[in-house]
Amino acid sequence: MGINSGTENSFVKLKFCCVPTHYMYLSRAALNTLQLLTTEADIQEGMNGSRDEMSVKGFMLLLGVVCVWCVEECVCFPNGSVAYSCGSMMPGHPPFMPSTSSPPFILSTSGSTYRPGGVVSVMVEVEQGSSTEFRGFMLQARSRKPNDLSWSIGAFINVDTSLFTLLHCNNMKNSTVSQASGEKRKKVQLSWKAPSNRDYGDIYFSVSLVLDYATFWVRMNSSTLRLETSGAAAAGVFSSSTLLVITLLTLSAYW
């Protein structure tokens, strides 16, 4: 018993309940397995049951395998709800691994420094002249301090939630942003607000980008943004000057 084109198309675009707005495409290997199962059913016809019965059993077996795969790896959400990836920033697209080729994308920031509570503009875009478009991304800021390398910091602000999904990674509200749909795009520009304290030192931005299910890049990093020290230095100068004036005034009272 073979697989007609109608059956193949309906099975390849099987829609899973755990991915409400996305079709998870099965690999050619899975289809070949189904073909093999149905062929074996033809051979066994008359010995262990009818061809239809064996075909149904073969289909259900493969469907069961796929469903287990879906439950375990139901992570390729096009709506960006991928909080499980907060640390690794790795999309779950088995059996594929991150691409090792040079990514045709640029990650840039509005400046090379930042200050506590300050806002930085972050842009992810395809290289100039490239026709490439990406379907998914995950973006966050991280500290250069060794103990904080795997945690997102700060918060993305003024985000259009019809286009982007905000995630509360590391229990930090809106510290990570991703796509809200599988719509193709060439550019993303977002605003990030730094923590109000100076605990994190120098930082950088990191992004993972998905071109399609089989092609993606993980943790592409921006240049380092240095924590501004001019504010602290100015405050120190002001405090010293104030102390000197007070001291002089105090001494003058005794003359």
Salt bridges, closest charged atoms under 4 A:
GLU8 OE2 - ARG28 NH1 3.32
GLU53 OE2 - LYS57 NZ 3.42
ASP202 OD2 - ARG226 NH1 2.60
